[in-house]
Amino acid sequence: MVFARGLQLLVLASLTSVVVRCGAHSHLVIAPQSPVLEIGTNFTATCMIINRDEVTADDCYWNLSKTTVPKDQYTRVNRSALNVTIPITSETSEWLFCLCKDVSHYVALNKGKFIHGIWLEKGYRPTKPVNLSCEAVQEEKSIFKTITCEWDSSGSQSESVPTTYTLIVKKTSTDEIYNISTQLKRAELDLDTYPNHMNLDVWVTARNKLGTVESDHLIHDANYFVKPNPPSDVQILSENGFSTSLLINWIHPINKVYVELKYQIRFAPRGSHQWTYVPLMDTAKYIQSFRLQNLQPDTKYVIQVRCKNSVYDYGYWSDWSTNATNRTPEDRPTSKPDLWRIDEDNQQWQIISKDPVFSNGKIKSFEIRIESHRSKEWGSIPVNRSDADSSTGNREITFLKKMQIADDRSVKVYVNATNSVGKSPEGLLFIPAKAQVLAPVEDLKVWPEGGQLWVEWNAPKPMSVQEYVVEWVSGGWLDWQRENKSTRRTAIKGILEKFVCYNVSVYPIYSGWLGKPARTEAYLEQQAPLRGPNVKLKGDPGRNEAELVWEEIPLHSRGGFITNYTIHYSSGAETHNRKVPANITSYRLTGLSGGTKYDTWIEASTIRGSTNGSNHSFTTLKYAPGEIEGIVVGVSLGCLFVIVTIMLFCLYKKDVLKENFWPQIPNPGESTIGNWSPDYPLRAEPPKENCLSGISVLDVHMCDAKCVFEEDKTSLSLKKDKYLSEEHSSGIGGSSCMSSPRQSVSDSDEGGDMADTTSSTVQYSSVVASSGYKGQTPSSQPQQSIFSRSESTQPLLDSEENPDMMVQEGSRQFQHFARQPRFAECAGNEDTADFDRLRMEPQEANESLDFCPLEEDNEQIAPPDRLSAEWLPVKPASSYMPQLGGYRPQ
């Protein structure tokens, strides 16, 4: 506490001038003022209250920019001082404020005097410069006076606290110091004149607001820092008789007075990227020429030379001189030509050869000797090549001879290559008969790796192999290389192109004889196909299907192995696709919609991408082939079946159809009717069953009869024609007596309210047999009161077929009119007993009633198509008889 109080007093003393300047404006002061802070450390600030008692340290708080610092980072020093500790983590500079709360009116009214802030600058301490290096370059024939130095610094810098580097060079003999400052990591310092053969002390200092640090010192002779120019005027000389050597000459770039130099030489065949370095022990001298030996004859070489200070093992090498080239002299070929063959169709063989590996000159001709079964052939094939062809560095391939070899013949071919100096050793090729099949290699694999095609195989087991030949073919181009018998894996050494398919074969050689090859295809690098397949339609499309065909993409346009084809077809906004294997070139689309236009295209894919082919459109049929014919045949067969069915039905039901559509009309001449007599007692001979004519009995009060008859007279006259027309509709003028009865009087729809009667009924009419009608001769047999129905075959009327309905309606009408028993006056001599019997059985009479003969004004009327009957006059009730089915007298 004592130390803190002392520190506070010391700070107050140091800030007296600040208090004097700011006291009139602020009652708070923060110490320290405007600090520079190191990122990654903690910073502690103190806020002091000056000459005020309204507030204490408990009323103060801290803000970092616009954020209030948590109170757990505060430390109360005393009543008027408050500390805060904050971590420095970001590179952004910001404000730190000390403020007071509104604890009194004075503080609230003077807020500007109770706030104080400081600006916090943040940065990193400078780090030690490392890897300091300096060089002085040659200018013309002397050393340039400027020294250039570079260094590295692993530390970081912030924008608010940058680091400044100072390069310092001191001449140790004179203590002269040269320096230059920069914020970069490279500087050039002018030394007025370069101090040759003097020691120099070189170092770098790094400085910012947080500190200073310096690098290690470089203390060397001034020539140590010199980097000379490369040797000039480098020349290469070729000497006849020395086919394996070249002589190199050059000029020193700088005088030995300034720097004594040593040299280094490297060379390579032209087109090669591998340099061969001459050992330093042979060239680390102050020399101006050197002879290269053990070179290949007739080979063009590229040679470069450089130099450095020979006094020190360390120092700076000059840049390499420009390329100097020349060719070694020719020599006799030291290796044999590489023979091979191309198997063509129709037993044709093409013999080809590569130049010897060490041809040692331009090949002028090939001498060939062919030995087969009992025959030998010699020849010389001249070769005319330009210097440009030889300068490519590739071994030239020469087509020697085309020959036809029978399948059962084996051939031996011997070839020598000749240049301007001499002849090469003899190359040999054995071509076995096709019947002689020698075992191939096993498990052949080819894959790309590291920009090369690698080939791997296993040796054939049954026989020992002399060597292997690896062949690769692309289009019409062919090349090969030979491998020794122990090789199982090798890289193809020829020049291969990307995106080109190579057919790679491995041939085992058995004592010069070719074995059967093993083959596979490979790409050095694959890409998406250059174009897609062209699709077209095979034949005409169907209603729901179409067959697509396409051709394989040409080999030079595939860009890789085709993994699959994707068939796309669209009929508007919806697109479908089908994937098929790469070995398929046709596909049948199914499930298509009839009468719809489709667009289709094929997408070919490799492992590196896909490419779409051309678009093809087609429209499916609205109806499938034969569908319309099938519909027509089906409908025709259906109609034929219906017609045949109807005809069979008509034949089977011809009697029923005849009765319904063509009813049989009865012949009146063949009709029979029973005879009856009104005088014959009904009880004596009751009518036979089903032969009783319908009788309607009506009970009418005598007083009411007249009223009823008069009321209905008018309406009945209108109905007479109706009933007559209905009666005549049967075609014979009326129904027989034994037919079903017509409506009785009681069934009339004109029936008004009549008084019921329980008295004796009055018989309207009585059907009796007569002695003849209009000239008809009655039967000579005695007349009897019988009911006999006509035996006509005429169909029954509606009322005859439904007698129950007639009885029910008659019964209702009977009950309606039967108010009181009355007797009707009937004309003629009726039998009261018969009448009473009919009254008691009205239903039976109604069921058998066919028609009732009426008589009015004593005039007899009978149907024209029936036998005559006796018509009896009926009293006033006779006007109702038309409802009974009879004929009203006219």
Secondary structure as UniProt FT lines:
FT   HELIX           2..14
FT   HELIX           16..22
FT   TURN            23..25
FT   STRAND          28..31
FT   STRAND          36..38
FT   TURN            39..40
FT   STRAND          42..49
FT   HELIX           57..59
FT   STRAND          60..64
FT   TURN            65..66
FT   STRAND          67..68
FT   HELIX           71..73
FT   STRAND          74..78
FT   TURN            79..80
FT   STRAND          81..87
FT   STRAND          94..100
FT   HELIX           105..109
FT   HELIX           111..113
FT   STRAND          115..123
FT   STRAND          130..139
FT   TURN            140..141
FT   STRAND          142..143
FT   STRAND          146..152
FT   STRAND          164..171
FT   TURN            172..175
FT   STRAND          176..182
FT   STRAND          186..190
FT   TURN            196..197
FT   STRAND          199..208
FT   TURN            209..210
FT   STRAND          211..214
FT   STRAND          218..221
FT   HELIX           222..225
FT   STRAND          226..227
FT   STRAND          232..237
FT   TURN            240..241
FT   TURN            243..244
FT   STRAND          246..251
FT   TURN            256..258
FT   STRAND          261..269
FT   TURN            270..271
FT   STRAND          276..277
FT   HELIX           280..283
FT   STRAND          289..292
FT   TURN            297..298
FT   STRAND          300..309
FT   STRAND          324..327
FT   STRAND          338..343
FT   TURN            346..347
FT   STRAND          348..354
FT   TURN            357..358
FT   STRAND          363..372
FT   TURN            373..374
FT   STRAND          375..382
FT   HELIX           387..390
FT   TURN            391..392
FT   STRAND          397..404
FT   TURN            407..408
FT   STRAND          411..419
FT   STRAND          427..431
FT   TURN            434..435
FT   STRAND          442..449
FT   TURN            450..451
FT   STRAND          452..458
FT   STRAND          467..474
FT   TURN            475..476
FT   STRAND          477..484
FT   TURN            485..486
FT   STRAND          489..491
FT   TURN            498..499
FT   STRAND          501..510
FT   TURN            511..512
FT   STRAND          513..514
FT   STRAND          518..523
FT   STRAND          535..537
FT   STRAND          545..550
FT   HELIX           555..558
FT   STRAND          564..570
FT   STRAND          575..581
FT   TURN            582..583
FT   STRAND          586..590
FT   TURN            594..595
FT   STRAND          597..606
FT   TURN            607..608
FT   STRAND          609..612
FT   STRAND          616..619
FT   TURN            625..626
FT   HELIX           627..652
FT   HELIX           654..661
FT   HELIX           668..670
FT   TURN            678..679
FT   TURN            682..684
FT   TURN            689..690
FT   HELIX           702..728
FT   TURN            729..730
FT   TURN            737..738
FT   HELIX           745..747
FT   TURN            749..750
FT   TURN            774..775
FT   HELIX           798..801
FT   HELIX           803..817
FT   HELIX           832..840
FT   HELIX           842..847
FT   STRAND          854..856
FT   TURN            857..858
FT   STRAND          859..860
FT   TURN            864..865
FT   STRAND          872..874
FT   HELIX           876..884
//
